[in-house]
Amino acid sequence: MTTDRTNIHDPADVDLDKLQPNPSLGCNFEKAAYPALIFSTKSRVWGGKHPTAVEPTEPEFERQDLRRKTLVADRHRCMFCGFYSSQNQVHNLNDNHRDLRAENLRATDHLCHGWNHLGELGEGNAVIAYLPGLSGQDANHLQRTIIVAMQSDDPTVREDAKKLLNWMASHRDYTKNALGTSDPAVFAEAILRLDEEDREKREVVFQDLALVFNPGQYTQVAATWARESYGTFPVGKWGQVYHDVMNAPA
């Protein structure tokens, strides 16, 4: 196979003053890779038999195999952060768990899903902390890594992970001082009382706040996370990876 080189020019011959960039260059950066992660909670539907469920419980959801279909459609990647897991959950975009239209169902990982279910997290399972400079997605990626590290056989790794998670959780004190509480359930009640116009302001009102989760509830799924997403770099190699990155040649 030959290559036509007739249109290839010497870079030194290019007149920079006449160079015109492609108008579409950089347009892909105008749209965020993922939607904003904003505090929310499940809509209250009178007669609901499973008020604390975070996934739909309607018979049609199981009958039509909508969980599997939704995860496959999104390639098992979280719509909010892109995290891959075969154990990801199904999120109702409009917070109404009776709305089973395909366009209302998306894949989401456990932690990002928790942001959308403040009222269903359960007592003691999470706190809302003030973590400025850390996006919700980054806070969740960090916590997921911490939770995986806490399953390590190395006691030093477990202790370091616990210290970091405790540091994140300690920032709930800033939330308490400013807003009077760090309890997600209280935030959920406030959100349910908002009218549509005020709900649109949540991203601004709750800026720099993030959920910090109790890791105990994710012990089982953490094994799947470790196997599927951390298999290339298991916890035992993290120290060496850190050393190699920090000591990479200039």
C-alpha positions in Angstrom: 0.0 0.0 0.0 1.3 3.4 -1.0 0.6 6.8 0.6 -0.1 9.9 -1.5 2.2 12.6 -0.1 1.5 15.3 -2.7 -0.6 17.3 -0.2 2.0 17.0 2.6 3.9 20.3 3.3 7.0 21.1 5.2 5.8 22.6 8.6 8.5 25.2 8.3 6.8 26.6 5.1 3.5 27.3 6.9 2.6 31.0 7.2 1.2 31.3 10.8 -0.4 34.6 10.0 -2.6 32.9 7.4 -3.4 29.8 9.5 -7.1 29.4 10.2 -8.1 26.9 12.8 -11.1 24.7 12.2 -14.2 26.4 13.7 -15.3 23.1 15.2 -12.0 22.6 17.1 -12.7 22.3 20.8 -16.5 22.1 20.5 -16.5 18.8 22.3 -15.4 20.6 25.4 -18.5 22.8 25.5 -20.6 19.9 26.7 -19.8 18.2 30.1 -18.9 14.6 29.9 -21.4 13.7 32.5 -24.5 15.5 34.0 -24.2 17.3 37.3 -24.6 15.3 40.4 -27.3 17.0 42.4 -28.9 16.1 45.7 -32.4 14.6 45.3 -34.8 12.1 46.7 -37.5 9.7 45.6 -40.9 11.2 44.8 -43.6 10.3 47.3 -46.3 8.2 45.7 -49.3 7.4 47.8 -49.8 3.7 48.3 -46.2 2.9 47.7 -45.4 -0.5 49.4 -41.6 0.0 49.4 -40.9 3.6 50.5 -37.1 2.9 51.1 -36.4 1.1 47.8 -33.9 2.8 45.6 -34.9 0.9 42.5 -38.3 0.4 41.0 -40.4 -2.3 42.6 -43.3 -2.3 40.1 -44.1 -5.8 38.8 -43.5 -4.6 35.3 -40.0 -3.7 36.1 -39.2 -7.4 36.8 -41.6 -8.8 34.3 -40.1 -6.9 31.4 -36.5 -7.5 32.6 -36.0 -3.7 32.6 -33.1 -3.8 35.0 -31.0 -5.9 32.7 -32.1 -4.0 29.6 -31.3 -0.7 31.2 -27.8 -1.7 32.3 -27.0 -3.3 28.9 -28.3 -0.1 27.1 -25.8 2.0 29.2 -23.1 -0.7 28.9 -23.1 -1.1 32.7 -21.6 2.4 33.1 -22.9 5.0 35.5 -24.6 7.9 33.8 -23.2 10.4 36.3 -19.5 9.3 36.6 -18.9 6.5 34.0 -18.0 3.9 36.6 -18.4 0.3 35.2 -19.9 -2.5 37.2 -22.1 -5.4 36.5 -23.8 -4.6 39.9 -24.7 -1.0 39.0 -28.3 0.1 39.8 -31.2 1.6 37.8 -32.1 5.2 38.4 -35.4 6.9 37.6 -34.5 10.3 36.1 -37.6 12.0 37.3 -37.5 10.4 40.7 -40.8 8.7 40.1 -40.3 4.9 40.5 -43.6 4.1 38.8 -42.4 5.7 35.6 -40.8 2.8 33.8 -40.5 4.3 30.4 -37.1 3.4 28.8 -36.1 7.0 28.5 -36.6 7.5 32.2 -34.4 4.6 33.3 -30.6 4.9 33.4 -27.7 3.0 34.9 -26.0 4.5 37.9 -23.5 3.2 40.5 -24.4 2.8 44.1 -22.7 6.0 45.4 -24.0 8.3 42.7 -27.4 6.7 43.1 -27.3 7.6 46.8 -27.1 11.3 45.9 -30.5 10.8 44.3 -32.0 9.0 47.3 -31.2 11.1 50.3 -34.5 10.1 52.0 -33.9 6.4 51.4 -30.3 6.0 52.6 -31.3 5.0 56.2 -30.1 6.4 59.5 -26.3 6.2 60.0 -25.5 5.2 56.4 -24.2 8.6 55.3 -23.6 12.2 56.2 -23.4 15.4 54.2 -20.0 17.0 54.4 -18.6 20.3 53.2 -15.8 19.4 50.7 -15.0 22.4 48.6 -13.0 21.8 45.4 -14.1 18.2 45.1 -16.9 17.4 42.6 -19.5 14.9 43.6 -18.2 12.5 41.0 -14.6 12.8 42.4 -15.8 12.4 46.0 -17.5 9.1 44.9 -14.6 7.8 43.0 -12.3 8.5 46.0 -14.7 6.8 48.4 -15.2 3.8 46.2 -11.4 3.4 46.1 -11.3 3.8 49.9 -14.0 1.1 50.3 -12.1 -1.3 48.1 -8.9 -0.6 50.1 -10.7 -1.3 53.3 -11.1 -4.9 52.1 -7.3 -5.3 51.8 -5.5 -8.0 53.7 -2.9 -5.5 54.6 -3.7 -3.8 58.0 -1.7 -0.7 57.1 -3.7 -0.2 53.9 -7.0 -0.7 55.8 -5.9 1.8 58.5 -4.8 4.4 55.9 -8.1 4.1 54.1 -10.1 4.4 57.3 -8.2 7.6 58.2 -8.9 9.2 54.9 -12.6 8.3 55.0 -12.8 9.7 58.6 -11.2 12.9 57.4 -13.8 13.3 54.7 -16.6 12.5 57.2 -15.2 15.0 59.7 -16.2 17.8 57.3 -19.8 17.1 58.3 -19.1 19.5 61.2 -18.9 22.4 58.7 -22.3 21.5 57.3 -23.8 21.2 60.8 -22.4 24.6 61.8 -23.7 26.3 58.6 -27.1 24.5 58.1 -27.9 23.0 61.5 -27.6 19.3 60.3 -25.6 16.9 58.2 -28.4 14.3 58.1 -29.4 13.4 54.5 -33.0 12.7 55.5 -33.5 16.3 56.7 -32.2 17.5 53.3 -34.6 15.1 51.6 -37.5 16.5 53.4 -36.5 20.0 52.5 -36.1 19.1 48.8 -39.6 17.5 48.7 -41.1 20.8 49.9 -39.4 22.8 47.2 -41.5 24.0 44.2 -40.2 23.4 40.7 -38.5 26.8 40.4 -36.5 26.3 43.6 -35.6 22.7 42.8 -33.7 24.1 39.8 -31.5 26.0 42.2 -30.2 23.0 44.1 -26.9 22.9 42.3 -26.1 26.4 43.5 -27.6 26.1 47.0 -25.8 22.8 47.7 -22.5 23.7 46.1 -19.4 22.1 47.7 -21.5 19.6 49.7 -21.0 15.9 49.2 -22.3 12.6 50.6 -19.8 10.6 52.7 -21.0 7.0 53.1 -20.7 4.5 55.8 -18.6 1.8 54.1 -20.2 -1.1 55.9 -23.2 -1.2 53.6 -21.0 -1.7 50.5 -18.8 -4.5 51.8 -20.3 -7.2 49.6 -20.4 -5.1 46.3 -16.9 -3.9 47.0 -15.6 -7.3 46.1 -17.2 -7.0 42.7 -15.7 -3.5 42.3 -12.3 -4.8 43.2 -12.5 -7.6 40.7 -14.0 -5.8 37.8 -12.5 -2.3 37.9 -9.4 -2.6 40.0 -8.2 -6.0 38.7 -5.4 -4.4 36.6 -4.1 -2.6 39.6 -5.0 -4.6 42.7 -4.6 -3.0 46.1 -1.4 -4.8 46.8 0.3 -2.9 43.9 -1.0 0.6 44.8 2.1 1.5 46.8 4.4 0.6 43.9 2.2 2.5 41.4 2.3 5.6 43.6 6.1 5.3 43.9 6.5 4.9 40.2 4.3 7.9 39.4 5.9 10.2 42.0 9.4 9.2 40.9 8.9 9.1 37.1 11.8 10.6 35.2 11.3 14.2 34.0 
